[in-house]
Amino acid sequence: MIANCPIKTAKFNYDSIFEARIEELKREGRYRYFLDVNKSAQHFPKFFYADQRGDKKSAINWCSNDYLCMSVHEEVISKLSYAAHRSGAGSSGTRNISGTTNFHRELENTLAELHEKESALLFNGAYLANLTAISTLGKILPNCAILSDERNHASIIEGVKASGCEKFVFHHNDLGHLQQILAQVEISRPKIIVFESVYSMNGNISPIAEIVKLAKQYNALTYIDEVHAVGLYGERGAGLASTLAVKDQVDVINGTLAKGYGVIGGYIAAKQSIIDTVRSFGSGFIFTTSLPPAVCSAANRSIQILMTDKTIRPRYWEKVLEFRAFLNENGIKFLPNHSHITSVPIGDSQRCKKISDRLLKEFEIYIQPINYPTVQRGEECLRITLTMRHETRDMFYLAKSLKTVLNESA
Ligand SMILES: Cc1ncc(COP(=O)(O)O)c(C=O)c1O
């Protein structure tokens, strides 16, 4: 028999804690309302949705990361469908326990070849790849110090936390500050510099060659997140590091199969000893069911297409320039950068949400507002992503509509 609880104090009110936190988000205009996008491979970037009254509506998606439209590429879809019929819907096992198929192996070989590294390792997403690889390497290297750019993605921040290592945060893309920190850490101590090639929200590109040079000088490893660069940059889509003379000296490359490649999954590519270490000790790799074989097959095809078709990237860059010219013509200020990501600063979460709502309701334009903690407070923005299927008329219409809404909300 269970004895009556002798404690007479008031019971803890769980609901009040959760509700208060959610209320706070709503008050600040940071509550995340999802739009149920009824995606159409045929009509992308146009999609369909039901508004609050249940009425059927359509809009143009301006915030998808399917930059090159590989998620709707016929050959990629065919591979997915063919391999699913051949191998089933899922792998039903961790990599170690029956979850490694020939599709996983082939994809890892392709990734190693793409990045000209000895080996590659697949994860269920690049978030998990960052979290697992950074924490594992940080735990294995004795007394390791991790130097991390202040604008690094949440998955990197979580990886650094989970490593238990001493962390040094350097100012965004600031080589002087990075060097200052490097000089403070004993040269004999293991160090990892973690940074991104294209920062996802402001679109800034990092000084990769200079960071690698500093790393060599101070005997540090380099770990680069190329999530927003793979597929889009480089002769074969291998990312920004691949365009540089120092490409062989970048120790670990992290990438996704979900954005430029349009499917799902993440990976790291590095020398065999690093890959084998993460494969053997990384909890987020070992203890989870592997990607479905069909997904691997589709991602492999997507990479192969972007490795061999040299016409896609130049056509995409032409579009980026054309789009930015329309924004300039309409006086719309966006953050200056040399990447494909166009961020229009708003600087206030409530206003950001209002603008986004109005664009959707009145102009059939979908741009999700970007608020804290995805960006720092005061840096709320509209992050606009162009895809291969956006036409000149779409760009023109977006620029005109943005001009109207921004002016009226000033
Ligand atoms: C810079 C960066 N790294 C990692 C990730 C995680 O990638 P994935 O969606 O494959 O988990 C993202 C995704 O948004 C990202 O922007």
The ligand as a Gaussian input file, in Angstrom:
#p B3LYP/6-31G(d) Opt

LIG

0 1
 C       24.542000      26.794000     -40.130000
 C       23.701000      25.576000     -39.918000
 N       24.279000      24.455000     -39.464000
 C       23.563000      23.339000     -39.272000
 C       22.206000      23.289000     -39.534000
 C       21.445000      22.019000     -39.332000
 O       21.204000      21.404000     -40.574000
 P       20.115000      20.269000     -40.726000
 O       18.853000      20.951000     -41.084000
 O       20.630000      19.339000     -41.777000
 O       20.011000      19.555000     -39.394000
 C       21.562000      24.428000     -40.014000
 C       20.100000      24.369000     -40.324000
 O       19.323000      25.187000     -40.311000
 C       22.328000      25.615000     -40.207000
 O       21.746000      26.734000     -40.643000

